[in-house]
Amino acid sequence: MSYFALLTFCRLLGVCAKRREAKQEAKRKELEEKKRKKEKGRRGMAAQEEVKKKAGDRKRKQVFIYGNYKNYYGYRIDRNQKEDPRLAVMRREWFEGKDCLDIGCNQGLITIEIAKKFFCRSILGIDIDAGLIEAANWNLRKISRIEQRNHRLKEASDSQILDGSNYSKHKVSRASDGETFHCRHDASSLTEGNLFKRVTFQKENFVERMDGCSEKYDTIICLSVTKWIHLNWGDAGLITLFVKIWRLLRPGGIFLLEPQPWSSYKKNRLVSEVYPI
């Protein structure tokens, strides 16, 4: 074989080797790319599973097994209504000058409204949820400030009306109108400090820990609570509820109960391992 032929053969071998190396490198890069995409897909799926798991956890955390809904009044009461419709069926004589207890007070709005509207001597709102009790105390501070401001504005307006030559005439007119005079007297007692003295909130599990049951309340209200006690503590829980209420009421006391309909049990049956439906 001549030198020229040998040189040409060697060059061809070199070219073939380079092509083979190039193909192997391309294949290696392709395999690496596939592996990278597969790993990326695996991480993506893991991230999605983690997101789903966290979302599931959040949803589970929002299951209020005791009926302790955070926005209970928001969906229960129409926005166009000025007050809770249950207040319309309550009578002033059930609360005025009396010591009252609200079992399952939620965010305390109806508890505060009872104190304002019916002038009870004291009212204690209890709830199993510490967050709701915190919200109730916040609502109490807010409403007290508003009441104090409105009271000051009314006093300023009344002082202007009563000032001058019309004072005596207006005084006689106001005194002759018993109802008007009475309402003005009650409204004047709704100062911030007075409302704080009459309304208190406390975290309490009434079924399990409301110890020291003795006659201390004239009126006890229990609104939309019995179903949740029934689902979580069964028949024994309801019996305990009524026994404690009976012990807490003074002779001649009043008990206001708002039970939930039986049809509503099915919707919330999964919160309970006690009551099979």
VOGU-3710 file (C-alpha; in Angstrom, 3 decimals, decimal comma):
1> msyfalltfc> 0,000/0,000/0,000  1,421/3,319/-1,052  2,032/6,146/1,380  -0,772/8,244/-0,172  -3,283/5,426/0,160  -2,265/4,826/3,772  -2,650/8,536/4,587  -6,109/8,621/2,995  -7,186/5,533/4,960  -6,023/7,061/8,239
11> rllgvcakrr> -7,937/10,239/7,529  -11,085/8,243/6,806  -10,669/6,382/10,102  -10,307/9,712/11,898  -13,440/11,107/10,279  -15,413/7,982/11,158  -14,185/8,126/14,726  -15,192/11,780/15,048  -18,637/11,051/13,612  -19,070/8,154/16,017
21> eakqeakrke> -18,046/10,353/18,939  -20,408/13,077/17,760  -23,289/10,584/17,599  -22,455/9,216/21,035  -22,312/12,761/22,459  -25,631/13,631/20,844  -27,192/10,470/22,225  -25,741/11,171/25,670  -27,147/14,719/25,609  -30,510/13,384/24,450
31> leekkrkkek> -30,585/10,880/27,303  -29,578/13,595/29,772  -32,326/15,882/28,437  -34,908/13,136/28,772  -33,696/12,400/32,264  -33,823/16,112/33,159  -37,363/16,449/31,807  -38,441/13,326/33,644  -36,952/14,613/36,885  -38,556/18,001/36,315
41> grrgmaaqee> -41,896/16,303/35,688  -41,470/14,246/38,843  -40,701/17,364/40,871  -43,653/19,143/39,268  -45,985/16,310/40,194  -44,586/16,262/43,709  -45,128/20,016/43,970  -48,693/19,647/42,713  -49,333/16,886/45,235  -47,946/19,100/47,969
51> vkkkagdrkr> -50,187/21,971/46,878  -53,188/19,637/46,815  -52,260/18,301/50,218  -51,946/21,808/51,666  -55,233/22,798/50,049  -56,817/19,695/51,513  -55,396/20,566/54,917  -56,797/24,076/54,634  -60,184/22,678/53,721  -60,077/20,280/56,631
61> kqvfiygnyk> -59,178/23,120/58,958  -62,298/24,959/57,808  -64,604/22,180/58,993  -66,257/23,686/62,055  -67,282/20,602/63,992  -68,871/22,646/66,776  -70,743/25,013/64,457  -68,234/27,724/65,333  -68,422/29,445/61,950  -66,307/32,568/61,617
71> nyygyridrn> -68,824/34,409/59,433  -71,976/32,975/60,974  -73,815/36,303/61,093  -72,704/37,121/57,548  -74,679/34,311/55,910  -77,360/33,960/58,586  -78,582/37,576/58,398  -79,506/39,411/55,229  -77,381/42,495/54,646  -80,496/44,626/54,236
81> qkedprlavm> -81,672/43,744/57,736  -80,731/46,162/60,484  -80,656/43,530/63,208  -80,871/39,812/63,831  -84,511/38,770/63,137  -84,537/36,662/66,308  -84,448/39,843/68,372  -87,881/40,757/67,015  -89,540/37,844/68,825  -87,807/38,513/72,129
91> rrewfegkdc> -89,545/40,512/74,844  -88,001/43,224/76,923  -89,342/41,826/80,207  -87,337/38,632/79,663  -84,075/40,572/80,006  -84,564/43,987/81,583  -82,756/44,227/84,912  -81,897/40,501/84,809  -78,719/38,422/84,858  -78,477/36,517/81,566
101> ldigcnqgli> -76,360/33,790/79,954  -75,856/33,239/76,204  -74,631/29,700/75,415  -72,768/29,524/72,098  -72,459/33,283/71,581  -70,220/33,055/68,470  -68,876/36,584/67,778  -71,128/38,078/70,419  -73,232/40,348/68,212  -76,630/39,157/69,412
111> tieiakkffc> -75,333/39,113/73,007  -74,372/42,780/72,754  -77,636/43,681/71,021  -79,656/42,077/73,821  -77,743/44,169/76,359  -78,353/47,333/74,341  -81,953/46,767/73,343  -83,392/45,110/76,441  -81,192/46,639/79,185  -80,269/43,469/81,056
121> rsilgidida> -78,324/43,938/84,277  -75,588/41,585/83,091  -75,068/39,102/80,300  -72,293/36,527/79,879  -71,586/35,080/76,439  -69,708/31,775/76,310  -68,339/29,845/73,329  -66,061/26,851/72,838  -63,921/28,722/70,269  -61,249/31,067/71,685
131> glieaanwnl> -61,007/32,894/68,341  -64,711/33,714/68,412  -64,420/35,002/71,982  -61,582/37,263/70,863  -63,768/38,537/68,021  -66,651/39,068/70,464  -64,486/41,223/72,725  -63,337/43,197/69,684  -66,974/43,767/68,658  -67,798/44,853/72,198
141> rkisrieqrn> -65,045/47,479/72,177  -66,090/48,729/68,746  -69,806/48,963/69,544  -69,077/50,578/72,916  -67,080/53,343/71,247  -69,887/53,960/68,762  -72,469/54,037/71,554  -70,380/56,468/73,571  -69,962/58,787/70,581  -73,676/58,696/69,761
151> hrlkeasdsq> -74,520/59,330/73,415  -72,297/62,409/73,503  -73,840/63,749/70,299  -77,333/63,218/71,717  -76,429/64,953/74,955  -75,068/67,921/73,015  -78,232/68,061/70,905  -80,513/67,810/73,961  -78,609/70,541/75,777  -79,145/72,865/72,838
161> ildgsnyskh> -82,873/72,097/72,738  -83,279/72,582/76,472  -81,270/75,804/76,516  -83,068/79,158/76,657  -86,703/80,082/77,202  -88,086/76,718/76,010  -86,410/74,811/78,858  -89,401/74,664/81,246  -91,925/73,863/78,526  -89,769/71,119/77,075
171> kvsrasdget> -89,064/69,689/80,498  -92,786/69,368/81,278  -93,455/67,817/77,881  -90,695/65,260/78,316  -91,776/64,375/81,831  -95,411/63,913/80,757  -94,363/61,433/78,090  -93,454/58,462/80,264  -92,154/56,258/77,488  -89,968/58,932/75,919
181> fhcrhdassl> -88,556/59,947/79,275  -87,887/56,301/80,141  -86,064/55,610/76,881  -83,917/58,695/77,330  -82,999/57,534/80,800  -82,026/54,063/79,537  -80,014/55,456/76,663  -78,055/57,647/79,044  -76,923/54,546/80,918  -75,308/53,037/77,818
191> tegnlfkrvt> -71,908/54,588/78,333  -68,796/52,694/77,303  -67,880/51,758/80,851  -71,427/50,662/81,690  -71,682/48,396/78,635  -68,355/46,806/79,513  -69,621/46,136/83,023  -72,811/44,495/81,782  -71,425/42,417/78,887  -68,628/39,860/79,275
201> fqkenfverm> -67,369/36,998/77,133  -65,633/33,810/78,191  -64,230/30,722/76,437  -66,046/27,745/77,897  -67,058/24,208/76,979  -70,492/24,256/78,593  -71,074/20,504/78,328  -67,761/19,392/79,805  -66,466/22,160/82,045  -69,177/24,592/83,186
211> dgcsekydti> -68,581/23,766/86,850  -70,189/25,286/89,899  -73,728/25,102/88,509  -75,919/27,061/90,930  -78,868/29,390/90,611  -77,293/32,531/89,236  -79,181/33,486/86,033  -82,683/34,810/85,404  -82,582/34,173/81,653  -80,556/31,700/79,597
221> iclsvtkwih> -80,554/31,641/75,792  -79,263/28,813/73,598  -79,586/29,645/69,892  -78,709/27,107/67,166  -76,428/25,101/69,457  -78,268/21,867/70,356  -77,488/20,126/67,040  -73,741/20,571/67,496  -73,888/19,282/71,063  -75,952/16,325/69,856
231> lnwgdaglit> -73,517/15,508/67,033  -70,407/15,738/69,214  -71,630/14,392/72,563  -74,720/12,397/71,619  -77,881/12,108/73,712  -75,811/12,293/76,901  -74,528/15,700/75,827  -78,044/17,052/75,380  -79,110/15,690/78,759  -76,067/17,344/80,369
241> lfvkiwrllr> -76,919/20,627/78,645  -80,476/20,728/79,967  -79,515/19,566/83,461  -76,904/22,327/83,785  -79,309/24,948/82,457  -81,941/23,830/84,962  -79,411/24,125/87,783  -78,206/27,553/86,649  -81,673/29,105/86,377  -83,176/30,888/89,348
251> pggifllepq> -86,754/30,029/90,340  -89,120/31,451/87,729  -86,241/31,878/85,277  -86,623/31,887/81,498  -84,951/29,550/79,023  -84,976/30,514/75,323  -84,085/27,648/72,976  -83,673/27,744/69,193  -83,293/24,112/68,039  -82,074/23,201/64,570
261> pwssykknrl> -84,394/21,154/62,328  -83,735/17,437/62,009  -83,131/17,846/58,268  -79,999/19,898/58,976  -78,331/16,979/60,767  -77,628/15,108/57,546  -75,564/17,958/56,118  -73,207/17,946/59,098  -73,281/14,240/59,985  -69,602/13,698/59,076
271> vsevypi> -68,386/15,817/61,991  -69,590/13,225/64,453  -68,418/9,767/65,435  -71,017/9,667/68,169  -74,305/10,060/66,369  -74,874/7,668/63,410  -77,230/8,866/60,669
//
